[in-house]
Amino acid sequence: MPPMHRCLLNPALERVRVNGFAFPLGVYPVEPVAPRTGFTVDFEPADGDEEWEEWPDRYVYEILVSAERLKPLCSAVLSLLPGRVYPILDVLGNDAFREIDPYIAYELVGVESLYDGLRWYEPFLFEDGLCGFGAMSEDPFMYLFLDEHKVLTIRVETAARERIDRLLSAFDLPNLAGDEKEGQRPRRADGHPLAEGMAADAVSHEHRSVLLTPEDRPELPGPEEVTEALVDLWGMTLNIDVERNLDDDGRDLGVTGWRCLVRVEPPMPEVVEAGGPSTGASAKELGEPMAAPTATTKAAPASAGPSDSGEKGGEVPRVRYAEALVAAKSWREAEDLALRAATELPGGPRHTSPTDEDSPRLVAADRLWRREVVALLSRGAGRPAGNQNSPQSSTPEAHTARGQDAVPGEAGQPSPASDGPVADPEDPHQPEPPEIAGLLDEALANGADGRILRSRWLE
């Protein structure tokens, strides 16, 4: 999917510098730290599991450089990859019970797609404190990952160590542990290495998004929009257990509330012959290229659903997003409920098919604390209240819905009206409106069947 717009850095952000070392704009220390440019290297023996092929004996490098040198270094390392790779993306997301959303491609992707993503979304990938990215290959084995602290990790088979050493030498990067013959860093009694680069995560630090997303520039993508685009471009899926509802510690949470976003593509336009009736064939069926929807396309009126095709009064159909609040005991069940909710909205798609690329698609499913569900139901629109200036407050529907009023939908349980104080998700002791409390007591009970709590269009 071609990018709608390149993302831009927020010019108001100031870079933190310590002794000439420039930290990334999106992650910076709040305590004294002495960063050290250079690398460390360790040996790791072969290992594997039931999901992945066994990784061979390998060397692992951890590399820290000043922010200005990060992109040239990564470009040099990426040039060592073969023509097809498995892209990787980690994002600090909005899920209440999972800190990081881990995405990975299970099918090989042409390395040119990796370069396209880096070119289109460079500020996010190299500067933002909410994401890390990388890629791996199996033949030859190579793994590289730039984490959310912008520390670069490289794993290569033992035969490739000399090649990596030469590359790092070309950047005048010293081995912070000296020249150990076996590549094993000296360690303290507690197992921690004596030498490390002292990145921002070595002390108390802050993460923030660095993208410019002003209200009067709705075409500029925020973190969640860029994530959605990269997941499509790199063919990735969320690397979690989709059949169970587990938290980061592996505990089964049972039934929880979920906020889901479903992307609904505009219908394929019919091809009409000059002076004749419609052929009934779409441009796609005839092999004609389709123009990608862009953020500057004028939105369809609220009365026109995604099933309306063609141009009406000069307006072009465009991608729409549906929000569904559901109660479910797994990601898979939440997906099924969200897609069903989208089809039941006024003007919604007629059907869903997992094999149809134009079918509605779940692009986000975040679990919520009960108080967050209460706040959303009592408000009847938008994200919960609270820290609206959080770097994660931007939403994937921003390019179609930012600055616009929500179009309410009628599916599942209607949103209860609230004439009293609106629930605050940051206050766990605030009493719940009786009608919402009764609904959630039933919907979130152990063993309860999944259900749709509310759904609506987000434009």
Secondary structure as the mmCIF struct_conf table of DSSP 4:
data_model
#
loop_
_struct_conf.conf_type_id
_struct_conf.id
_struct_conf.beg_label_comp_id
_struct_conf.beg_label_asym_id
_struct_conf.beg_label_seq_id
_struct_conf.end_label_comp_id
_struct_conf.end_label_asym_id
_struct_conf.end_label_seq_id
BEND BEND1 MET A 4 HIS A 5
STRN STRN1 LEU A 9 LEU A 9
TURN_TY1_P TURN_TY1_P1 PRO A 11 ALA A 12
STRN STRN2 ARG A 17 VAL A 18
TURN_TY1_P TURN_TY1_P2 ASN A 19 GLY A 20
STRN STRN3 PHE A 21 ALA A 22
HELX_LH_PP_P HELX_LH_PP_P1 PHE A 23 PRO A 24
TURN_TY1_P TURN_TY1_P3 LEU A 25 GLY A 26
STRN STRN4 VAL A 27 PRO A 29
BEND BEND2 VAL A 30 GLU A 31
STRN STRN5 GLY A 38 GLU A 44
STRN STRN6 ASP A 47 ASP A 47
BEND BEND3 GLU A 50 TRP A 52
HELX_LH_PP_P HELX_LH_PP_P2 GLU A 53 GLU A 54
STRN STRN7 TRP A 55 TRP A 55
HELX_LH_PP_P HELX_LH_PP_P3 PRO A 56 PRO A 56
BEND BEND4 ASP A 57 ASP A 57
STRN STRN8 ARG A 58 LEU A 64
HELX_RH_AL_P HELX_RH_AL_P1 ALA A 67 LEU A 78
TURN_TY1_P TURN_TY1_P4 SER A 79 LEU A 80
BEND BEND5 LEU A 81 LEU A 81
BEND BEND6 GLY A 83 GLY A 83
STRN STRN9 ARG A 84 LEU A 92
TURN_TY1_P TURN_TY1_P5 ALA A 96 PHE A 97
BEND BEND7 GLU A 99 GLU A 99
STRN STRN10 ILE A 100 ILE A 104
BEND BEND8 TYR A 106 GLU A 107
STRN STRN11 VAL A 109 GLY A 110
HELX_RH_AL_P HELX_RH_AL_P2 VAL A 111 TRP A 120
TURN_TY1_P TURN_TY1_P6 TYR A 121 TYR A 121
HELX_RH_AL_P HELX_RH_AL_P3 GLU A 122 GLU A 127
TURN_TY1_P TURN_TY1_P7 GLY A 129 LEU A 130
STRN STRN12 CYS A 131 GLU A 138
TURN_TY1_P TURN_TY1_P8 ASP A 139 PRO A 140
STRN STRN13 PHE A 141 LEU A 146
TURN_TY1_P TURN_TY1_P9 GLU A 148 HIS A 149
STRN STRN14 LEU A 152 GLU A 157
HELX_RH_3T_P HELX_RH_3T_P1 THR A 158 ALA A 160
HELX_RH_AL_P HELX_RH_AL_P4 ARG A 161 ALA A 170
TURN_TY1_P TURN_TY1_P10 PHE A 171 ASP A 172
STRN STRN15 ASN A 175 ASN A 175
TURN_TY1_P TURN_TY1_P11 LEU A 176 ALA A 177
TURN_TY1_P TURN_TY1_P12 LYS A 181 GLU A 182
STRN STRN16 ARG A 187 ARG A 187
TURN_TY1_P TURN_TY1_P13 ALA A 189 ASP A 190
BEND BEND9 GLY A 191 GLY A 191
STRN STRN17 PRO A 193 PRO A 193
BEND BEND10 LEU A 194 LEU A 194
HELX_RH_3T_P HELX_RH_3T_P2 ALA A 200 ALA A 202
BEND BEND11 VAL A 203 SER A 204
STRN STRN18 HIS A 205 HIS A 207
STRN STRN19 LEU A 211 LEU A 211
TURN_TY1_P TURN_TY1_P14 GLU A 215 ASP A 216
TURN_TY1_P TURN_TY1_P15 PRO A 218 GLU A 219
BEND BEND12 LEU A 220 LEU A 220
HELX_RH_AL_P HELX_RH_AL_P5 PRO A 223 LEU A 233
TURN_TY1_P TURN_TY1_P16 TRP A 234 GLY A 235
STRN STRN20 THR A 237 LEU A 238
BEND BEND13 ILE A 240 ILE A 240
TURN_TY1_P TURN_TY1_P17 VAL A 242 GLU A 243
BEND BEND14 ARG A 244 ARG A 244
STRN STRN21 LEU A 246 LEU A 246
TURN_TY1_P TURN_TY1_P18 ASP A 248 ASP A 249
STRN STRN22 ASP A 252 ASP A 252
BEND BEND15 VAL A 255 VAL A 255
STRN STRN23 THR A 256 VAL A 264
HELX_LH_PP_P HELX_LH_PP_P4 GLU A 265 PRO A 269
STRN STRN24 GLU A 270 VAL A 272
TURN_TY1_P TURN_TY1_P19 ALA A 274 GLY A 275
BEND BEND16 GLY A 276 GLY A 276
STRN STRN25 SER A 278 SER A 282
TURN_TY1_P TURN_TY1_P20 ALA A 283 GLY A 287
HELX_LH_PP_P HELX_LH_PP_P5 GLU A 288 PRO A 293
TURN_TY1_P TURN_TY1_P21 ALA A 295 THR A 296
BEND BEND17 THR A 297 THR A 297
HELX_LH_PP_P HELX_LH_PP_P6 LYS A 298 PRO A 301
TURN_TY1_P TURN_TY1_P22 ALA A 302 SER A 303
TURN_TY1_P TURN_TY1_P23 PRO A 306 SER A 307
BEND BEND18 GLY A 310 GLY A 310
STRN STRN26 LYS A 312 LYS A 312
TURN_TY1_P TURN_TY1_P24 GLY A 313 GLY A 314
STRN STRN27 GLU A 315 GLU A 315
STRN STRN28 ARG A 320 ALA A 328
BEND BEND19 LYS A 329 SER A 330
HELX_RH_AL_P HELX_RH_AL_P6 TRP A 331 GLU A 344
BEND BEND20 LEU A 345 LEU A 345
TURN_TY1_P TURN_TY1_P25 PRO A 346 GLY A 347
BEND BEND21 ARG A 350 ARG A 350
TURN_TY1_P TURN_TY1_P26 PRO A 354 THR A 355
TURN_TY1_P TURN_TY1_P27 GLU A 357 ASP A 358
BEND BEND22 SER A 359 SER A 359
STRN STRN29 ARG A 361 LEU A 368
HELX_RH_AL_P HELX_RH_AL_P7 ARG A 370 ARG A 379
BEND BEND23 ALA A 381 ARG A 383
BEND BEND24 ALA A 385 GLY A 386
TURN_TY1_P TURN_TY1_P28 GLN A 388 ASN A 389
BEND BEND25 SER A 390 SER A 390
TURN_TY1_P TURN_TY1_P29 PRO A 391 GLN A 392
TURN_TY1_P TURN_TY1_P30 PRO A 396 GLU A 397
HELX_RH_AL_P HELX_RH_AL_P8 ALA A 398 ALA A 401
TURN_TY1_P TURN_TY1_P31 ARG A 402 GLY A 403
BEND BEND26 GLN A 404 GLN A 404
STRN STRN30 VAL A 407 PRO A 408
BEND BEND27 GLY A 412 GLN A 413
HELX_LH_PP_P HELX_LH_PP_P7 PRO A 414 ALA A 417
BEND BEND28 GLY A 420 GLY A 420
HELX_LH_PP_P HELX_LH_PP_P8 PRO A 421 ALA A 423
TURN_TY1_P TURN_TY1_P32 PRO A 425 GLU A 426
TURN_TY1_P TURN_TY1_P33 PRO A 428 HIS A 429
BEND BEND29 GLN A 430 GLN A 430
HELX_LH_PP_P HELX_LH_PP_P9 PRO A 431 PRO A 433
HELX_RH_AL_P HELX_RH_AL_P9 PRO A 434 ALA A 443
TURN_TY1_P TURN_TY1_P34 LEU A 444 LEU A 444
BEND BEND30 ALA A 445 ALA A 445
TURN_TY1_P TURN_TY1_P35 ASN A 446 GLY A 447
HELX_LH_PP_P HELX_LH_PP_P10 ALA A 448 GLY A 450
STRN STRN31 ARG A 451 TRP A 457
#
